Amino acid sequence: MKLMANKNHLLHEKRIPRILLFSPHFDDEITGAGGFLALAASNSWNIKIIYVTKKEQSYNINDLTNRRLIEAQNALSELGLNKNAIDIWNYSYGSIPLSGQILEEYKSIFNEFSPDILLLPSPTDPNDDHRNVTRGCIKALEGNIEKEIELRFYECIVPSQINYVENISEVFHKKQKAVLCHQSQLGRSYHARTIESLAALRGSCAGCSYGEGYLLFPWSGSQENFFEQRPLVSVILRSSRSFFLKRALSTVLDQTYDQVEVIVVWFGEESPVLPSEMNLLDLKIINGQNGYRGKNLNTGIKNSRGDYISFLDEDDLWEPDHIEQLMSTLHAERNKDIAYSGCRVVQYRLKGDKLNRSHEESCFEEHYKPGRLLLENYIPLNSLMIRSQVFRTHYFAEDIDSYEDWLFLAEAELSGFNFIFTESVTAEYCTFNDTLASLHEKKGYTKNTSEIQKRILSMMKPENLAFLKDLFSSYNEENSCRQENLNNKLTESNRALNEKNSEIAEHKNLLKRAEQDKLQLSKSMADFERMKIRLSDIAQKTAIVAESPDEIISGLVIKAMGLHPKFSIIMAVHNPPLEAFHSALTSIKNQVYPNWELCIVDDASSSTKISDTIHTFCADTQTGKQVYFKRLNTHSGISQAFNLAATMGSGEYYVLMDHDDWLHPEALLEAALARNQKPYKFLYTDSQTIDLKGTPRINHHKPDWSPETLYYWNYINHLAVIDRKLWETIGGFRPEMDGTQDWDLYLRLTSILEDNDVVHIKRPLYGWRSSQNSLAYRVDAKPWVKEKWFQLLNKFHSDLICKKNAANERQKSPLNIEFNPKGPGFLVSSNGNRDTSLNIIIPTKDNLTCLEKCLNALDEDSYLNKTITLVNNGSLHEDLQELCKKYCSNNISIINDNRPFNWSSLNNLAAARSDADAYLFMNDDVVLSGNDSIEKMTYYLNFKEIGIVGAFLIFPEGGIQHNGICLSPEWIADEIRQTGGLNVMSAPRNVSAVTGACMLVRKKTFDDLNGFNEDLPENYNDVDFCLSARSKNWRIMMASDVTAQHYHMSTRGKSSRPKAWETAYMKKKWSHVIKEERLFIRWENLDSPLIYLNVDD
């Protein structure tokens, strides 16, 4: 519908127009229709405003009602109205009735004032009071208007559906002044800027400066559905006792969905007596007849107006989300006609007028099965919701006194209506001092069973009978399958029960500790809130200008710093999207930390708007003195432009920022705080991928400093902060690496930086903007960059291998470099990497089937410089000898050790008898995949600080068994059994630990640690070994390109959970390390269509 600004058509009427506006609260008339009221007042129209509620909620202001009234009078005065234009009703905030006396008041004021224009809040307004005023007024006036009027629905703060815009440009200043009169509200629910934005939005729709949106209809009191976006649900409630009726209405009043009308069909001897709060319901009471169950239901249906109809008897109850679940199910499933929920049968004890819940007798919660309703009813009436269209052709039988619902449902099924079960239990069928079966027997219901069955049979047609025959056959098959499944589940349940019982005590302890942590957290939060209040006082005394507690804290933190390092933000600009570029500059201006400078080089952008934008930024009185700018006449490339920008800076650190990205307001503050803790040389933060509008799409939670991870993909990307002297030492960016200059810089840093030189801030302080031409969006956005990636990796890895071999020439065998097919980054290997002598050590005992698979895979592996040592822990020597004869070419030896199983001792014994360069420790139930697995694993030993390498293990039936180990303060260590969001953990990477089931260890590393810890015979020995290696500055690599099947726990036999003493041992020894996992990578896809980043551009 086309929106047009109003031409005040009622000005031409002979009679002076009369406006009646209902405002649920003081100020709603200003926010929603202040401009229109000002226009009307300027033309001397008659105006009447009704404030429906008298006071607001949750305020500590003395005599707030009087204050709000004064504010309202002053506001209306700004619009040109006087205080005689208002009336105040005395209804409570949050409890505006939909029935009762208020309906008469609506009619009375309407008839008394006789308006030409009626203004009400929008039917789609999210505020309950607003919708209740509109519903109640419409309900009261339906059928009671003698002439056609103009009905306007106004929007307050939240934009609503409109079809009409009033041009209020000439009076908008009056509306603004009126809004500012409501000072008690400005800090709570809105302020003038919000209203100005909405007015500008509506004005833009109609071609004027400011407007007010309305949903406008001519109306003469006819029945209309003004709430079409919120379907009406009619509840038919049969009742004859006021006590139970009140109880049933309370369960309707508690519903989470409020677009409900209640039709009470009353057949009691006396009129019902209800408390006043029931007037909060849209309630209609009509007379029924005692003993006519079906007729009473039909009477209620004929008086209903809803799109959907539910049923509730006086002695039954609903859960608060009952209506919402059923209505949303039918609203979503357009091909379904009847929805039902599960229903509990609950027995109560009735003593006088008091009810006590006794116990749950049973529960109806069966999925719909075609034909079942022809045999019996398993869907209670109070669990149903039915589309109103069904009742155009079908009603409840009126000539039977029980089971009318069963007959109706069976007829509906035979007529082709579709059923759906919500799979939740939200209804309650109540019995009193009796079971359900005996209750139906006492009431005489069961005598009608045969009559219902006869009627169902009489409805059937030949095609129904054929359907029934097929149905019985399928039921027999289903019952057989069900019985078999139940038996299997019983067996499985008994097994699982035995396992779970052993875990219950441990879980109880964890829950207890969690409750203690929760209490401590609640106390901390309360302390923090008190601290914010105290900080506000301190800020005033210390002259800190801030608009929020967070800004106050930032200001105090900056004042408290001992060091205030200067940051030079360097930026190369070349034809960025203008809006994104402006956003980048604004994010720099918004830094809470003040000691920064921006060094920006325009690398010959083709548009003059870029330079204009920079000049405007430089002219800013707040930040202009902190900006240094140069423009190049010819395009030099991103590296040279960045290097030139760096020469313009004087800061202690360089901050690398792209021209279309976004910087968190506290980014530099965090970097300065880190500098106050230690003089780092390099700092990086977590980041986000954002879209062109700045909306976060992917969160990048990065690991702590992981040099070898960088050998395969650029996980750092942004934000990066580098020490000025270090930048000058390595010469900044290299122009020949344009397109991958960031990654090249970080790789060069890996050979210079020590772990203690690097700081990682675990906050997403940088927004990396994605676009169709950005690598943040797709990896083929810049095809020319791919060649640079391969060039970079080939040179870098070749140099590493040459250094390792102490040679001056390149590795003779070429490197194999390919995109990682399963995750980010690349995979690198070398066919010539076979110099490392390897001893494969395998403890075993009576597991010949798995061992043979293990040895067969090793035999097929192409790595020749290997020997195999089997450590026989008590199995039959003859059997092992026979098996080894099949694989004699692999130089297999056997060591016998009949001591009790101790994984650490068995492996240490074999390693002590070997002089190989490296050891591959394997369980006898691990089977390598492919014939180049060992060569791939040993390639990682080319990196001098890698001491341990793990493999990617999968279960034979599928599923990940091991993708590294992450540390946990509660569980010590957890197997990583996922690849993470966007498969980010499918890349080769540094990890905290790897499993000993397949662990490659450099001999020097093994000797440094004196082998495995024999105090840990079964559990945690591999984790303890890895943590010891890290404590001696060795790092651990997860070889994601090496896969093996793991027939888990075959080596030990039955599963062995860590014992309490083992856990205590690890916590005591490594608590300082496992407080926080540092090397876990996590990318969160925030419902985004974006593809993950492979490497930096």
N, C-alpha and C positions, 0 to 999 in steps of 0.2 A: 504494500500500500504506500502510495506516495505521501511524503510528509510535507505539509505546507504550514507557513506561519499564519496565525489567525488574523482576520481583518475585523474582529469584533463585530460579528454580524448582528448581535443582539442590540447594538446601538441604534439600529433603525426601527426597533419595535416601539410602538407608541407608549407602552407601559415601561416604567423604569425596571430593568432586570433585577431579579432577587436571587442572591447566591446563598446557599446553605452548605457549610463545610463542616465535616466531622473530623476532629483531630484527636487521635488516641491519647497523645501526650502534649504537654506544652512544647512548642517549637515545631511539631510536625507540619503545621499549616504553613510555616515560613519556609522550611526546607522544600516542601512539596509544591506549594502554590503561592509563595510569597510574591512573585512577579505578577501573576494574574490578579491577585488581590489588590496590589498597588495600582494596576491599570483600572480595575473596577472602581476603586476608591476615587481615583482621579476623575472618573466620569460620574461620580455621585450615585453609583449603584447601591442598592440595599444589600447589606452583607450580614450574615449571622454565622458565628463560629461556635461550635460546641466542643469543649474539652471533655473527653469522656472519662479520663482518670484525673484524680485530684493530686496525686503525689507520685514521686519517683521512688525507686527502691535502692537500698544499700548506700545511703549517704549519711554523713555525720555532720551535716550543717543544721544549725538550729533553725526551726521554723522554715524548713525548706519549701513547703507548699507556698507560703506567703512570698518567699523570695522568687520562686518560679513564676508566680502570678504577676509580680511586679515586672519581672523580665519580659513576660508575654505581653503585658500592657505597653511597655516601652517599645517592644518590637513592632506591635501593631500600629503604634503611634508613628513610627518611622514610615510605615506603609500608607499612612493617611487615614487610619481607622481609629475610632475611640473605644473606650472600655465598655461602652454600652453594647458593642457588637458581639460580646462574648457571654456564654453561659458555661458554668462548670458543673459537671456531674460528679458524683462521689464514688466512682468505681475504682477498685484497687488495681494498681500496676501489676500486669502479668496475669490478671484474673477477670478479664472482661467477658461477661456472660454471652451466651448465644441463645438463651431462652429466658422466659420469665418476664419480670417487670420491665426490663430494658427495652423489650420489643414494643411495649405500649408507649414508652418514652420516645422512641424513634418515630412512631406514627403520630404522636401528639405534637411534637415540635415541627414535623413536616406539614401536618395539616394546619397548624397555627401560622407558620411562616409562609407556606405556599410558594416554594422556590421555583424559579425557572431553570436554575442550574444547581445540581447536587454534586458535591465533590467528596470522594471517599478514597482511602488508601488503595494502592494497586492490589489486585487479587494475587499477584505473584510476589508481593513483599515478603521477605524472610522473617519479619517480626510477627510473632503470634498475635499480639494485641492489635496490630494493624489489620491483619486478616480477619480477626474476630469482629472488629468494628464493621468492616465491609460486609461480612457474611450476615451478621445480625441485622444490619440496616436493610440489606436487600431482602432478607427473609421477612422482616416486619412490613415492608412496603409492597411486597408482591400482592397484586390484586387490590391494592388500596390507593391507587393513584388515578385521579379523574382526568388528568390531561397529560399530554406528552411533555417530558422535560428533557433537558440535556444532562446526561450522566457522564461525569468526568472522574476517571481513576487517576490519582496523582502518584508520582514516585518521590520517595524521600531521598535517601542517600544512595541506595543501590539502584542502578539502572534497571528498568522493567520494560515489559513489552508496551509499545506505544503505537498510535496511529495518527498522532496529531501533535503539532508543536506550536506553542504560543510564543510570539515574538515579544520578549521582555527587555530588549536592548535598552530602551529609553528609561526604564525604571530599575534596571539591575542594580544600580548603586543603592537604591532604597532597600532592595532585598539584602544586599551585603550588610548594610547598617543594621537591619533588623536581625540578621543572623548573629552579629557581634553583640547584640543585647543579651543573648543567652549565654552569659559568661560561665555559669555553672556547668554548662555542657561542653564547652569548647575543648576541654582537656580529656573528655571521656569518649564521646561517640563520633564526633566529626569536628571539623573546623572549616573556616571560610574557604580555604583553598580547594577542599573537596567539592564543595557546592559550586564554586566557580568553574571547576573543571567539568562538572556534569552539565552546567548551563552552557558552557562553550561547546561541548559535544553536541547537545541538542540544537544549538544555534547553527552549527555547521551542517546539520541535516536539512535545515530549512533555509539556508542562505542568509542568515542574519548573525549578529555577533553573539547574542545570548538568547536562549530559549528555555521553555519548560515543556517537558514531554507529558502527554496525557493519552490515556486510552479512552476515546470519546464515543458515546453511543446515544442516539435518541431512545428514550425509554418511557413506556406508559404503564409500568408495573407488571408487565407480562412475565411469565416464568422463563428465565434465561439461564444458561450455564456460563457465568462469567469466570468461573474457576476451571476452565477447560484444561489448563496445564497441570492441575491437581485433581485427578479423578475423585469423584464423590463415592464414598462407600456407605451403603445403607445397612444398618444393623437391625434385624428384626428380633425383638426380645419379648417372649411370652412370659407373663407374670401375673400372680394373684396375691402375693404377699409382699408388703412394703419392706420388711426386713431383708428379704432375699433380693428384692429389686434394687435396693440401695447397694448391696454387695456387688451385684452384677454390673450396675452402672459405674461403680468405682473402677472395675477392671477395664471398662471402655474409656473412662476418663484418663487412665494411666497409659493409653496407647501412644506409641511414638509417632504415629501418623494421625493428624488431627482433622483431615478433611472428611469428617464422618458425621452422618445424621443417625439418630437413634429413634426407631419407631417402636414404642412400647405398646403391645397389644394386651390390655389389662382386662382380666376377667375375675377380679376379686369382688368380694361382697361390698367393700367400702372403697372410697377413692384412695389412691396411693398417697402416702405422706413421705415427702422427700426433703432432705436438707437443701439449703440454698446453693451449696457448691455444685449441685447437679445442673444448675442453670448454665454452667460453663459448657455444657453439651448442647448441641443442636438437637433438641429433644421434642418429640411429638408423642402424646399419649392418646390412643384411640381405644374404643371399647371393643372387647372380644366376647366370646361365649365360653363358659366353663364346659370342659369335656369335648370341645371341638378342636382338636389339635391341628389338623390339616387346615381347617377353615381359618383359624387364627393366624397361621403362617401366611395363607393367601391374602388375608385382609391386610397384614403388614406389607406384603409385597406390592399390593395395589396402591398403597399410600406412599410408597417409596419413590425416590427420585434418583438414586445412585446409579453409577455405571456398573458397580459390583454390589452384590448382596451377600451378607454373612448372617449367621443365625446364632442366637445365644439364649438358652433357657435361664431362668432366674437363679437356679442353683449351680450354675457352671461358671468357669473362670477362663481367662486368657492370660498368656504372657504378654508383657508390654509391646513386643514386636510382632504379635500375631497378625494384625491387620496389615502392617507394612510388608511382611514377608509374603503373605498370600497375594496382596494387591500387586506388588512388584513382580511376582512370578507370572501372574496373568497378563500384566501390562507388557512384559517382555516376550512371553510365549503367545503370540497372536492366534495361533492355531488351536490353543487350548481353551476350553469353555468352563471347566470346573477344576478348581484347585483345592487341595486339602492338606492339612498338616498332621503331624502325629498328635495323639491325645492320650494323656494319662488318665487312668481310672483311680481316683483317690477317695479313700473312705474317711469321713469326718465323724466325730462324736458330737451330737446335738444335745445340749443341756439348756433348756429354756431358750433364751435368746443368745446363747454363746456357742460358738463353733470351735472345736479343737481338732486339728489335723491329726489323724491316727496313723495311716500308712498308705503307701501306694500299692494298689491291688494288682494292676496290670497296665499294659500300654498298647494302644493301637498305633503302629508305625510301619505298616506294610506298604510296599510299593504297589502301584496300580497294576493289576493283572486282568486283562480282558476276560469277561465271563464270570469272574469270581463273585460279582454282585448279584448274579442270577441265583447263586446258591446261598449266600448269606451276606449280611451287611457288616463290613469291617471299617466303615467310615462314619464316625459319629457326626451328628448334625452340627454341633458347635465347632467342628474343625473345618467346615466347608466355607468356600467363597465361590460364588457363581456369577457369571456375566448376566446382566439384567436381560439381555436379548433372549436367553434361554426361556424366560418366563413369558415371552410372547406366545408360546405354543404349549408350554407345559406348566402345570401347577400341581400342588400336593393334593392327594385324594382326601375328600372331605367326609366320606362315608365309612371310615374306619377310625378306631380310637387309639391305635398304636401302630408303630412301624411305618408310618406314612413317609418317613425319610428314606427307608429302604426301598419302598415301592417306587418312589420318585427317582432315585438313583438308578435302579434297574431299568426303568422306562427310558431314562436319559441315555443310558448305555446302548440299549437296543435301538434308540433313535439316531445313534451315530455321534453323539456329543463326546468330546475328548477330555480325558482326565489327566491331571498331573499332581504328583506328590512333592511337597517342598523339602522333604528329608529332614525336617526339624520338628521337635515336639513343642508346640506352643499353646495347646488347649488342655483343659482339665475338666473331666466329667466327674462330678461329685456325687457320692452316695453317702447316706447317713445311717449309721448303726446297722448297715447291711452290706452284703456283697451285691455286685451288679446282677448276677444271675437270680439270686433270691429276690432282689428288688423287682425285677421284671416279672417274676413269677407272682409276687404278692399283688402287683398292680394289674395283673391280668393281661400283660402284653403278649406273653408267649402263646396264648391261645389263638392269636392271629397269625402265627407262623404259617400254618397250612393255607390260610386264606391268601396271604401274600404270595406264597408259592404258586397257588392256582392262578392268580391274576398275572403273575409273570409268565406262566406257561401260555395263558390265553393271548398275551401280547406277541408271542413268538410266531415267526413266519418260517417257512421251510428252510430258507437260507440261514436263519438263526440256529436251527437244529443241527445243520451240517457244521456250522461254526463250533457248536457246543461239543460235537463228537471229536473234532480235531483238538479242542481245548482239553478234553479229558485225557487224550493220548499224550499231549505235551506235559500235562500235570504229572502223569505217571512217570514219564522219563525224568522230569525235573526232580520229583521226590527221590528217585533212585540216586541221581547225582548228588542231591542235597545230603542224603544219608551218608554217602561215601565221603563227601567233603567234610561233614561233621565229624566222622570218625577220624579222618586225617588231622583235622584241626584239634581234636581232643588229644591225640597223641603228641602233636606239636606243642600244644598248650602245656601239657604236663612236663615236657622237656624244658620249655622256656621258663615255666614256673620255678623249676629247681635252680635255674641260672639266675633268675631275677631276684629270688629271695636273698641271695648272697650280696646283691647290690643295694638292697633297701636301706640297710644300716648306714652305708656310706652316703647315700643320697640324703638321708635324714640329717646327717651331719652337715652336708653341703647346704641344705635348706636353712638349717639353723644359722650357719655362718652368713648366708645371704640375708636373712632377716636382720641380723646384727649390722651388716653392711648397709642395709636399707635405712635402719634407724640412724646410723651415723651420717648417711648421706642427707637425710631429712634435716638433721641438726645442722649440717654444713650449709645446706641451702638457706635455712633460716638465718644462720650467721651471715651468709653472703648478702641477703636482702637488707639486713640491719647495717651491714658495711656500706651498701650503696647509699643509704640514707645519710650515714655519717660522712661519706665521701662528698656528698652534695654540700654539706656544711663546710668541709675543709676547702672545697673548690672555691667557694665564695670568699673565704679568708685568704686564699693564695692567689686570687685574681685569675683563676683559670676559666676561660670562656668555653662553655660546652652546652650542648643541647640534650644530652642523654647521660645516664650513669656510666655507660661504656666510654664515652668521650672524656668524662671526668677522670676515670681510671687511667685512660691513656695519658692524659695530661699530667697526672700525678706521677705515673711511671717515668715519663720523660724527665720531669723535674728531679726525680730521685736517682737518675742515672749518673754514674761517675764519669762515663765516656759518652760523647755525642759524635760518633763517627759521621763523616760526610760521605754521601752516596752520589756517584755520578751515574745517572741513568743515561745510557747511550742507545740511540735509536737511529736506524737507517730507514729512510722513507722513499718509497717509489710506487706511485700510483695506487695508494690504498683506497678501499671503499671509504668515501668521505665520512659517513656516519660512524663507521667503526674507528676511523682515525680520530674523530672528535671524541668518541667514547674513551679511547686510549689516553688522550691528553687529559680528559676530565678525571680519569681514575688516578693520574699522577697528581693533579691539583688537589685531590681529596685525601692525600696521604696525611695521617694524623701526626706522623713524625716530620718535623719541619726542615731538618738539615739535609737537603738534597739539591741537586742541580740537574737540569735536563740538557743533554748535549745531542742535538738533532741535526742530521745531515739529509737534505732533500737531494736524492740521487737522480736529478734531472727528470722529475715527474712531468708528464705531458700536460697536466691540468694546472692552470694558475690558481685554482681553488685550494690546492694543497698549501701553496705558499701563503695564500690569504689566511687560511686557517691557522697556520703557524704564527704569522704576524699578529693576528688577533690574540692568540694565546700569549705571545710575548708582551703585548700591550696591557695585559691584565695587571692591575695595580697590586693584586695579591701575590701573584707568582711570577710576573714578568722579569724581575731581576734575577730569577733563578734559572732562566732559559738562555741557552747559547745556540745560535742557528747559523748554518751555512747551506747555500744552495750551489750544486754543481751544474754546470751547463751541459756536460756530456755524461752519459750513464757509465759508471765505473764498476758496478757490481756490488753485491751486498757486503762482501768481506771488506773491500776497500772503504766503503762508506762507513761501516762500523768502526774500522780502525781510525779513520779520520775523526769521527765523533769522539773516540777515546782520547785523542790528542787535545781536544777542547776541554776535557774535564780535569778537575783538581782534587777530586775526592779520594778518600782512602780505599774505596771499593768501587768497582764498576758493576752496574746492574744492567743485564742484557734484556732488552724488551723489543718485541716486534711491533710494527707500526699499526696493527689492527687488533691488538690484544687488550687485556684488561688486568689492572693491578688492584688487588684487595687493599682497602684503606689502611690496614694495619701491616702491610707487607714490609715496609721499611722499618716500622717499629719493631717487628719481630727480628729483623736482621740486626738492628741496633742492640736489642736485648741480648742476642746471641754474642755479639761482639763484647759486651760488658762481662760475659761469662768467660770468654777466652778469645785470644787473637787468631781466629780461624783464617785460612787462606781461600777456602771455597765453601759456599753455602748454596743449598738448593731446597725447594719446598715442594709439597704436594701441589697438584693443580687440577683444573677442570677443563674439559672441552665445552665451549659455549657456542650457541648458534648466533646468527647475525643479529638477533634481538638481545643477545646477552643472557639468554636462558641457559642454565647449566644442563648439559646432556650426559656427560660422563665424568665421574670423579676418579682421579688417578691417585691412589694411595701407594706411595713408592717405598721401596726398601731403604734402609740406611746404606751408607757408602758400600757399593758392591762393584769393584773395578772390573771383575771378570764378566759380570752381567753386561757391562758396557761393551765388552768385546763382541757381543752378538746383537745388541739392540740399544738404542738410545732411550733408556728408561727415564733419564733426568729431564731432557727437553727444557722446560721452563718451570719455575723461575730460577735463574742462576745468578749468583753474586760472586765475583772473583776479586781477589786482592790485586790492587793496582800494580804492585811490584811483580807479582807473579805473572800478570798479563804481559807486562813489558819483557819479562824473562823469556816467555815462550813466543813472543812476537805477535800476540793477538790472533786474529783469523788469517787463514792462508787463502789468498784469492783463487788459487787453482782448485780449491775445494768448495767454491760457491755452490750452494744447494745442499751441502751437508757440512757446512762450516761449524755448526754447533757441536755435532757429534765428533768431528775431527778434533776440535779443541778439547773436549772431555777425554778423548782417548789419549791425547798427549799428556793430559794432567795425570792419568793413572800411573805414569812412570815417575812422577815427581812427588805427588802427595802421599803423606802418611795418613793412616786412619784418623789420627788425632787432629789433622789439619782441616777436616771436613765436618760441616754441620748440616744435618737434615732436619728441617722444620716440618712436623707432621700436620700441617694445615694447608688446605687448598687456597693458596694466596695468589694464584695466577690463573687467568682465564684465557685459554688458547682458542681463538675464534675459528670456527669451521666455515668453509664456503665451498662452492663448487670447484674452485681453483686452488683449494688448500689441501695439504696432506692430512690435515685433521679430519677431512671429510672422506677422502678415498685415496688409496695409495697410487693410483694411476693418474692423479691430477697433474703431475709434472713428470712425464716419461723420461725427460732428459736427466732427471735426478737419479734414476735407477743406476745408470752407468757409473755415476759418481759414488754411489753406495758400494758397488762391487770393487771399484778402484780403491776406495778407502780401506775396505776390509782386507783385500788381497795384500796391499802394502803393509798394513799394520800387522797382520798375522804372520806374514813372511818375515818381517823384522823380528818379531818375537822368537820365531823358530831359529833364526840365525844367531840371535843373542844366546839362546839356550844352548846351541851347538858350538858357541864360541868361534863361529866362522864368519868370514867377511863376504861370502857369496850367498846368493839366494838359495832357498831350499830347492833341491833338484826336482823333486816330485811336485807337480802343480797342485795347488789347493783346489778343493771342490767347495764352491760357495753357491748357496741356493737360498731362495726365500723359504722361510719356515712355513711349511704347508699347514701346520696345526695352530700356529699362534703368531705373535709379533716377532719381528726381527729376522735373523738369518741363521742358517746352519753352516758350519765350516768343518771340513775334514781334510785328511791328506792320505793318499794311497801309499805313500812312502814312509809313513810314521811307524816303523816296526823295529826300531833300535832298542827299545826298552825291553829288557828281559823280565819275564813275568812268571810268578809262581801262583797257581790257582789253588787255594786251600779250601777243602770241603770236609767239614765234620759230618759223620754219617753213622746211623745205627738202624739196621733192619728196615731199610726203606729202599729196597733194590729197584722197585718199579719206577719211582721218581728219580733215583740216582741214575738209572740207565738213560732216561730222557735227558737229564742234565749232561751226562758225559757225551751222549750222541750229539747234542748241540755244540758242545765244545770241540768235538772232533771235526765237525763241519765248518767251524769258524776258520777263516783264512789266515788268522794271525799265527805264525809259526814259532815265534820266539817265546814259547811257553812250556811250562811243566805243570803237572797236576799232582797235588798231595792229598790223599784221602786220609782223614784222621778217624780211624775205626774205634768207635766208643762202645765196644761190647757186642757187635754183631758177629755172625759166623765168618771166620776168616776165609774158609774155603769158598763160600759164595762170592765174596768180594774178589777173590783171585780169579774165578771163572769169568766174572764180569769184566775185569781189567784186561783180560787177554784180548777182548774184542777191540780195545782201544790202545794197544801197546805202542802205536806210533806216537802217541802223545806223551810218552815218557811219564807214565803214572807210577807213583810210589805210594806205599801204604804205611802209616804209622799206627800202631795199636796203643790205645790208652783206655784201660778198663776202669778208671776212676769214675765216681758219680758224675753225672753230666754237669759240666761247667763250660759253657760256650767260650768264655774268655781264655780259660786254660788250654782248651783244645787248639784254638787258633794260635796262641802264643807258642805252644810246643812246636807246631809246624813251622812257624815263621823263624824260630830260633835255629832251625836246621837248614835254612835256605839262604842263599847269597844273591837272590834275584834283585833287580832294581826296584821292583814294585810287587805288591801282593794283591791278588783279587780274592777277597773272602766271599765265599758263596755258601748258601744253604744247599743241601742236596735235593731240595724240591724247587729250585729255580732253574728255568730253561730259557737260555738266550734266544732271541729271535733274530734271524738274518745271519749271514756269514761274515759280517764286518763289525760286529758289536764291540769286540775287544779293541780293535783298531780305533774305533770312535772314542771309546772310553780313555784309552791311553793318550789320545791327542790332547786332552785337557791337562796332562802333566807337562806340556810345553810351557804352561804358565807357572813361573817359578814359585809363586806363593800358594798355589793350589796343592794341598796335601792329600785330600780325600775326594773321591768322585763317586756319586751314586747313580743308580739306573732307575728308569721308569718301569714299575712293576704292575702287572695287571693280573686279575684272577683268571683262571682258565675259562670260566663261564662268562667272562666279561666284567667290566667294572674296574676301577682303579684301586689298587692295593697300596701303592706307595708313589708319591710324587714329591718326596722330601719330607722333612719333619720340622714342625714349628713348635716353639716353646710356649708353655702355658704355666702360669703361677699355680694353677689349681691341679692340673693333670701332669705336670712336668713336661711332657712331650706328647704331641698329637701327630699321627700320620696325616699328611695332606692327601686326601682322596678326592681331589677335584682339580680342574684346570683353571678355575676362577672365571669371573665375568670376562667375556670376550676372549676366553682361552689364554689370558695373559700369562698363566703359569705353565704354558706349554713351551716356553722359551728356555734355552740353557741359562742357568742363573745361579748365583750364590744362594745358599740356604744355611740354616742354623745347624742342621744335622741330616744324616741319611741313615737308612737301615743297614745293619750288618748282613742282611740276607744277600746283598750284592753290593759290595763295597770295595772299590779300588783304592789302595793306600800306597803312597810313595814310601820306600824303605826308610829314607831319612826321617820322614814324619813319624813312622812307626817306632824307630829307634829313639827319637826325641821324647816320646811319650812312654818308653819302656813297655810298649805293647798295651793290650787291653787290661782293664782293671779286674783282677780275678776275685775281688770282693763282691763282684756282681756276676753271679754265675748264669743267670737266666735273662733278667730284664734290665733295661737301661744301659747295658754294657756298651752298646753302639753309640747311644746318645752321650754317655760319659766320655767316651773316646773322642767324639767330635768336639765336645765342649773343651776338653783338655787341649786338643789341637788348636782351637781358636785362641785359647789363652796363651799359646806360644806363637801367635801371629800367623798360623797357617789358616787358609780359607778352604771352604768346602764347596764343591760344584755339583749341581744336579744336571746330569746329562739327559736332557729330555729327548734326545735323538736316539737313545739306546733303550730298547724295550725288551722285557723278559716276562715270561709267565711265572707266577709264584703259586705253587700248590701249598698254600699257607698252612703252617704249623705241622707239616709232615716231619720235620727234623725232630721236634720234641715229642710229637704225638698229640696229646690233648692240649687245648688252649691253656696258656698260663697267664693269668692276670697278674699284674705287679703286686707283690706282697707289701703289706704295710711298712715293713722295715726298709724295703727297697725304696719306696717313695720317700720315707723320712730321710734316708741316707742321701738321696739326690737333692732334696730340699735344703738339707743342712750344707751340703758341699757347694751347690750351685745357685742358691737363692739370689745371690747378687747378680746373676746372669739372666735368670729366667723370670725376673720381675716383668719384663716386657719383651715380646717378640719383635725383633728389629729387622728381620729380613723377609717378612711376608709381604707379598705383592697383592694388591686388590684393586681391581677396577670395577666401579659400579656403573652399570648402564641405567641411566635415569629415564627409562621408557623412551629410549632414543633410537632413531633410525640410522644413526651414524655408524660408520665402520671404524674399528680401532685403528690407532696409529701404528705403523710399522717402525718408522724412524723419523727423525726430524727433517724439516726442509732447510 
